Amino acid sequence: MKPRKPVTDPVLKEWLTEFKKLTTRRSYLSSMRKFKEHLQIEDLGKYLKSSPDATGDIRRFLTTLDGRPSKSIMTYVTAVKVFFQDHNVEVDDNGWRKLRRRGFIPKRVRAETRDKIPTKKLLKKILNYADLKARSQTLFLVSSGARIGETLQLEEDDFDFNADPPRVHIRAEITKGGIGERITYFSYEARDAIKDWLGIKGSIQKRSGGSYAGSRVFNWSSFTARFMWNLACDKAGCGDRDKRTGRRIYHLHTLRKFFRTKIGLDLDVTHALMGHAEYLDESYLRQEQGEIAQSYLGAMANVSVYQIEELEVSKAVEPLKAELEYLKKRNNQILKDNGDLKKKYDRLESMYEATAILCKQFDRKELEKTIKEIYQTVKAES
């Protein structure tokens, strides 16, 4: 894994500290580095002092991005515009509108990579090549619908492993835009994998030094999260890329799409579990949690990678269970019948012994009389 390049430009370094969210800082850092590289700017401090033509430089930057996915272009240009505004460099509104009208800035932000949602069969194959930390992360993402940025900031106290279904509290401060606080749920297999990971994470050493100890459950960066997923995909032979954009078809965000399409719950509930703010109202946050939990429990198998096999085995065993119950009842009846026969046998045996004694002690007439009595007794009981 390549180490991250340190931020050496003092103006850029100071500006990034103004943003609280790590993902925002990284996105803006990447965008500004591209801006500097493509416009051959060595020092942003000197660049700002030169009274730059912000609109013209953004246009030049956009020209170098021709052919990039529209979402990426918007990310880059938004970061540059924010940088200019924060440093009191005017971005002419009329010039900005011209850039839009003349096609430099995409009118729509949409994903242009033709990604695919992995199947359960493919997920099993990928997980065969994942270590415990990657497996616990993946099983949590596919069964909770949480964003990777939220997931990486979850702490042990946020989890309730004893709840049924297991649940996690996604705090407002770790959600996208600071909104979307919610309770969501995850599968039994994710719970077991996470608990196994928590049992050893303090003793596992990072390649860069130090351990994974700490309150964060998934105590690594988004770069590492993607690296682990991509590495497992490559080993499983499914590291395919879109021919137009060069981006991976099975990227980490497709696990969130897997949840959305497979969970099978009411659409409003699904969006709420995923943290789409417009679906998170008072009824979801407080009054209906028990009902939602039960709904999720019934649908958990839909977003479980391995549980479906257990259900199939269970269905196959059901007829055998019924047959076994029948055999148990039949066996009990046979034992009961045998018990009754044994009692009759013991009675006859005692009568036989009594007859033998009579043969020795009584005369013929008395013996014949006794045998007739025995005969009548046996006949009556038969």
N, C-alpha and C positions, 0 to 999 in steps of 0.2 A: 504494500500500500504506500503510495507516494505521500510524503509529508506535505502539509499545506505551506504555501509560500507566505512568509511574514509580510505584513503591510509596512512598507518602507516609506511611502509618501506621507509626510506629516499631516498635510491638509486632509487627505482621505482618511487617515487613521483617526483623527480627531472627529471628523464628521460622522463616522460610523458609530462612535460611542453615543450618539444622540438617539440611537434606535435601540429599544429595549429587547425586541425579539431577535433571537439568534438567526432565524431563517431570513429575516429582512436584511440583517447586516450582511449575511453571506450573499444574498441575491444582489444587493446593491454593490458589494465589493466586486463581484464577478462582472457586473455591468460596467462599472467605472474602469475596471482594468481593460475591458474590451474597447471602451471609448478612448482611453489613453493610447492603447496599442494601435488602433486603426487610424487615429489622427496624429500619431507619433508625438505625443505629449510626454515629456520626461518628468516635469514637475508641475503639479496642479497649482501650487502657490504662484509660480511665475506665470502660468497660463492665465489665472484670474486677474493678475495685475496688468496683463496686456489688453484689458478691455475687449474680450472676445465677442465675436458675433455669434451668440448662442444659437439663434435659429438657423443660421447658415451652417454652423458646425454640426448641429443635430442632423441637418439635411445630408451633409457629407457622410456622417456616421451611418445614416439609414441606407445610403447608397452602397456602403460596404457590406450591409446585412442582406442585400438582395438575395432571395432564394431561401432564407431562413424561415422556419415556421412562424406564423403570425403571432402566436402567443409569446415566443421568445423575443421577437422584435418589440412587442409592447412592453415586456419586462425590462429590456435594455433601455428603451427610450424614456420610459417613466422614471427610472432611476436617475438618468442624466438630467431630466427636466427638474426633478426634485433637488438634485445637487445644485443646479443653477439658481433655483428659487431660494434655497437656503443660504446661498452666498451672494444674494442681492444682484444677480445677473439677470436682466430682463429677457424673458422669452416672449417675443412679440406674438400676441394672440392672432393677429391677422396672418402672420407668417405661418403660425402653427396650423391654422385652418387650411391654408394653401397646401401644406404638406399632406394633410388628410385628403383634400379634394383631388390632389394630383397623384394619389396612390402610393406615396412614400410610407405612410402609416396605415396599417391594415384597418379597414372599417370594422371588421369583426375579429374578435379574439376566439379562435377555436382550435382544438387539437387537430393537427394535420397528420400526425403519425397514426397509421392504422393499427392500433394495438388490439390485443385479443384478451378475453377473460379466460384465465386458465381453468381447466376442468379439474375435478377432484382426482382423477387418475393422474393428470400431469402434476398436480400439487404433491401427490404422494411420491412421485418420481423425483421431483425437485428436493423434497424434504429428506430423501434418502442420502443426499449429498450435503445436508446442512448440519452444523454442529448444534448443541443444545441452545445456545443463545439465539442463533438464527431461527431455529425451529420454534422456540417459544414466542419470538417476535412475529413470525409468520402466522402461526395458529391464532394468536391474539388478533392480528389485523383482519384475517378472513372471517372471524366469528364476531367481531365487535363493530366493524365498519368505521373504526376510529381513523383519524388522519395520522400519518407518520409523525408529523411535528408534535401533535398532542401526545402520542404514544411514548415518544422518547423523553417526555418531561414528567411522566407519571411516577409517583413515589409509592412505596410499599403501603403507606397509610391510606392511599386512595383505593386500594383493593379490598374486597370482602370475599375471601375464598370460601367462607362457610355458608354464604347465601346460596339459595337454590332458585334460579340459576346463579352462578357466580356473577358478581357485578363490580363495576368500577365507577368512581366519581371523577368525572373530567372537569376540573376546576376552570372557572372563567378566565383566569390569567394565563392559561396555557392553550386556550382555544384560538381559532383563527379570528383575528380582529378583536380579541377580548370578549367575544360574545359566543353563546352556544354552550354555556355550562349545562351539564346534564348527568344523569345516571344512565349508563348503558351496560350491556351484558356480554358475556363471552362463554365459550363452550367448556365442557368438562375437560376435554383433551388439552385445551389451551391452559386451563387452570393447573392441570397436573404438570405440564411442561414448565410453566412459570415457577411453580413451587420447587420443582427440581433445580431450576436455574438459580433461584434464590438460595438454595442450599449450598451451592458451590461458588457463587460469583465472587465472594470475598477472597477466595484462594486462587482465582484465575488471574494470571498476569497478562497485561496488554502488551502488544508488540512494541508500542512506543514507550513502555515503562509504566510502573504503577499497576494497580489492580482495578477491578470493577466494583470494589466495595463502595458503599454510599447508599443514600436513601432512594435514589432513582433505580427503578427496576431494570429498565433497558438503558444502562449507563454507558451510552456511546453516541456518536454524532450521526446526523442524517447521512453524511458521506459513508460512514462505516455501515449503516443500515442498508444502504443501497449496494455497497460493495459486497456484503455477505449474500444478499439476495441474488445479485448478478453472477457471483461466483458459483453459487449452487445451480443456477439456471444453465450456465456454461457447461458445468460438469454433467448435467443431465441431458445435454444436447439440445437445449431449447433457448439458446441465446440469440435467436433470430432478430434481425433488424429490418426496419422499414427501408426499402430501397431508395425512396425519395428523400427522407429526412435523416437516415442513418441512425435513428433512435430505436431502442429496444421495443419489440412487440409485447413482451411480457415484462413490464416494468413494475416497480413496487406499488404504484397507484392502482394497478389492475386488481390488487387484492381488495381494495375498497369497492371497486366496481363489482367484484365477485360477490361481496356481501349484499350490495344493493339489488342485484339481479336474482340471487339465490334464496334470500331469507324468506320470501313468500308471505310477509306480513302486510297489513294495511299500508297503503302508500304514505299516508301522513305519519304513521308510527315509524316507518322505515326512515323517512327523512329526519325525523326527530332524533332517532337513535344515532344517526350519522352526524348530527350537530348542525343541520341547516337551520339557521336562527329563526326563519319565518315560521317554522313548524313547532318551535319550543314555546308553548304558552303555559299558563298556570296549571291547566288540567293535566298537561304532560308532566310538568316538574313535580307536582305534589299529589293531586287527587287520584291519578290513575296508575301510579307506579306498580301496585300489586297486579292489576289487570294486564299491564304491559309485560311484566315479568312472566306471568303465566303464558301469555301469547308467545313470548320469546322461547320459553321452555318447550312449548309444543313444536316450535320451528327450529330448534337448535340443531337437529340432525341435518337440516338443509345447508348449514354453514360449518359443519364438522367434516373434516377431511377423512377421518377414519371411522367415525361412529356408524356410518351407513353400513359398513361391513358387519358390525355387531348386530345391527337391526336385521340384516338379511339372515344371519346365523340364527337369531332369535325366532324369526318367522319359520325357518326350516325345522327348528326344534319343537315348535308348538304341536304338530301332529304326533311327534314321538312322545311328548309329555302326556297327551291324552291317552295314547296307547299304553303307556306305562301305568297310568292311573287305573285303567281297565284291568291290566294284569295284576296289579296289587289287590284290587277288589276280588278278582277271581281266585287268587292265591289264598286270600283270607277265608273265602268260602270253602275252598278245598281243605284248608287246615281245620275249619270248623266241622266239616263233614267227616274228616279223618278222626277228629276228636270224638264224635258221636260213635263212629265205628269201633274205636278203641274201647270205649266204655262197654259196648255190646260184647266185644271180644273178651274183655276182662270178666264180664258176667258169665259168659259161657265157660271160660276157663275155670272159674270158681265152681261152676256146676259140675264140670267134668271131674274136678278133684273130689267133690262131694260124692259123685257116683262111684269113683274108685274106692272110696272109703266104705260106702254101702256094700260094695261087692265083697268086701272082706268081713263086714260086721253083720249083715242081715241075710235072711233066707231069700229064695228065688221070688216068692210071691211079693214080699215087701219091696224087693228090688224093682220088679216090673211096675209096681205101683208108683215108685219114686220116679222111674224113667218116664212114665206117662205124664207125671206132673211137670217134669222138666220140658218134655216135648210141648205140652200145652203152653207153658210159659214162653218158650222160644218162639212158638207160632204166634202168640199174641203180640210179642214185641216186634216181630217182623212185619 
